[in-house]
Amino acid sequence: MNHISKFKLPSILEDILKELRTIGAIPIVVGGSVRDFFLNIPVKDYDIEIFGIDSLDIIQKSLEKFGSVKLVGKSFGVLTLRVDEYDFDFALPRIEKKTGNTHQDFEVITNANLSFKEAAIRRDFTINAIGYDFSKKEFLDPFNGINDLRNKTIKHIDDDTFIEDSLRVYRAVGFASRFDFKIEEKTKVLCKQIVLNDELKYLPKERIYEELKKLFLKSSKPSIGIELIRELGILKYFPDRK
């Protein structure tokens, strides 16, 4: 896996990113689409974080030249756009602070002046914190996620932010199973701690279902995930049905 500088984007997305540049925005492609590029997995969904401009209204007007734009909760600062077979999510950089037990108990603070690294700390794993700066045609990799992809390793970014979202235990299991990766030992310890602290009981069933569905439908060997569920102590949340 080479440190490739050419990330082939759909031509419609290139047009959108060029348009965003004209309003002073710095669009960075982030998350799963960048990860999957390195894993040679076809990409249809793209997440773009927009730095340098903090007005959602201006961004929305710019995006509406390409299709119907939907706002997914103003507090999160996320705009969605579907063009042809592609789904695009555009978001302002943000930091998140846990304020309670449920997945809705987060204070979200958007800040267009954050650095890419500052904004990426809230992400779960290093492999999901790689960005692609379209204007400079270069990858941004503040936590060595490309190296972890190369070494087939699931590694968390930050101890404090990781434990704030207990769904990440299921996500670690899912990624390990889907990609046949190993969960790094320190990350595994944190996952076990989250389970021991009974944090998983606060997760809505639909969010757990979505993660398990991806595990079973996208893994060539779901048994890897099932074994990790046993190893991490998650089985206690699935009592036998008589």
N, C-alpha and C positions, 0 to 999 in steps of 0.2 A: 504494500500500500504506500504509494509515493505521496509526498506533500505536493499534491497537484495544485497548480495555480489557476487552472481553467475549470470553472464550474459551469456546466452547460445548463442554462435556464431556458424555460419556454420563451419564445420570442414575445408573446403577449406580456409576460412578466418583465422582460427587459424594457419594453415600452412603458410599462407602469412605473418602474423604478427610475427611468429617465425623466418621466413627468414629475415624480416626487422630488427629484434633484432641482427642478426648475423653481420649486417653491421654497428652496433652502433646506430641504430635509436631507438627512443622511440615512438612507435605507440599508439595513443589514439583514440579510437572510439568516434565520436562526433555527435551532432545534432539529427536529427529526428529519427534515429534508436534507440538511447538510450532513447529518450522520449517515442517512441512507445512501447518499451519493458515494461516500467512502466505502460503503458495504455493497455497492452495485445493486441496490434495490430500487426498482422503478418508483418515481415520486409523482404524486398527483396533488398533494397538499403542501402548501408552502406557508411558513410563518415569517413575517417581516417585522422587525422592530425598527421604529422610526425615531432617530435621534435628531437633535438640533432644532426641532419645532414642536411647540407644546399645544397647538390649537387643533383639536380634532375636527372642528368645522372646516378649517382650511384644507386639511388632509382629505376630508370626506368630499369636498367639492372637486378636488383634484382627481380622486378615484372615480367619481361619478361619470367621468368622460368615458370610462371603460365598461360600465354596467351598473346594475342596481346594488347599492351599498347598504348593508345592514349594520346597525349599531348593537353590539352585544354588551349592554350594560355600560353606561357612561363612566361609572366609577372605576371600571377596569380599563377603560380607554382602548377598547378593541373594536375594529371595523372589519366586516367580512365582505368578500366579493367573490362571486363565482363567475368564471368565464370559460365557456366551452366545458372541457372535462376537468378543469382545474379549480381548486378551492384555495383562496388566499385569505389569510388572516393578517391584519395590520394592527400593531399595538404600540403604544408608547412605552418606553423603558420604565420599569417600576421596581420598587422595593416592597416587600410584604412583611407585616408583623402579625404574629398570632395573638389573638385577644381572647380566645376561648377554646372549647373542646371540639366544636364541629368544623367541617370544612368551610363553612360560611363565616367563621369567626376570624377573619383576617382584615387588618387595616391595610389598604392598598394606597401607596403614594406614588403617583406618576411624576417623573422628572426627566425631561428631554435632555438635560445637561449631564446626566450620569455618563460615566465612561462605559464602554462595553463590558469591561470586567466587573464594574460595580453592579450593573444590571444583571449580569449572568450569575452572580452569587446565589440568587434565589432559586436557580434551577437545581434539579435533583442530582444528575450525574455528569461527570466530565464529558462523556460522549454526547450529551445533549446540550453542551454549552459552547459549541463551536459555531462561530459566525462566518458569514461571507460578505465582505464589503464590496458591493457591486461596483462602486465608483473607482476603487483602487484595484479591483480584481485580485483580492487577496483574502486568505483565511485569517480569522482572528481566533486564537486558541489559548486563552489566558490560563487554562487549567490542564493543559497537555492532554486534551481529549483525543486528539489524533493518535497520539502514542498509545493511549488506552484501547482505542479501536484496533490498533496494530497488535496489541498484546491480548486482545479479547478479554478485557477486564471491565467490570461494572464497579465504578469507584465514585463515592459521593464527593461533593465539592466542599461543603462546610458543615461541621458538626452541628452548630447551633440552628442553621436554617433547615438542615435535613430532617431533624427530629420534629419540626413544627408541622409536618404533613405526613401522617401515618400511612396514607395511600402509597407512599414511596416504597414501603415494604413489598406490596403487591407488584409495583412497577419494577423493582429490582428483580424479583422472581420472574416476571414476564420477559424482561429483556434478556436475562440469562438463558431462559428457555428458548426464546425465539432466535437468538443469535448464536446459541451454544457458547456463551461467555461464562467466565467465572466471576463470582462476586468477591471483591477484595475483602480481606479479613477484617479490617477496621469497619468497613461498611456493613459486613455481616454482623459484627458485634452490635452496632447501632440498631440494626433491624431487629435483632433479638431483644434488645433493651426496650424498643417500642412495643413489641409483642408482650413482654413481661409486664410493662406498665399498663397493659390493658387499653392502649390507645386505639386499637383497631375497632373496638366496640362502638366508637362514635362515628364510624364511616357509614354513609348511606349505602344500602344494599345495591342500589343501581350503579354506584361507582365501582364497587367491588365486582359486580357482574361484568361491567365493561372491561375491566382488567383481565378477569379470568377468561372472558370470551376471546380477547386478543391472544392470550396465552395458548388456548386450545386450537384456535383457528389459524394462527400464524406460526406456530412452532412445528418444525419437522419432527421433533422428539418432545412432546408435552411431558413425558416422564421426568425430564430434567426439572421442570417446574414443580411437578407433584412432589418429587423428592425434597426440593428446597422448602416447600410448604410444610413438609413434615419436620425437616431439620430446624427451621426457624420457630417452630412451635405454633404455627398458625392453625393447625388442625383442630385446636380446641374451639375455634369459632365455627366449626362445621360438625355439630353433634350428630351422631347416628340417628337416622330416621327409622323408627320401628313400624 
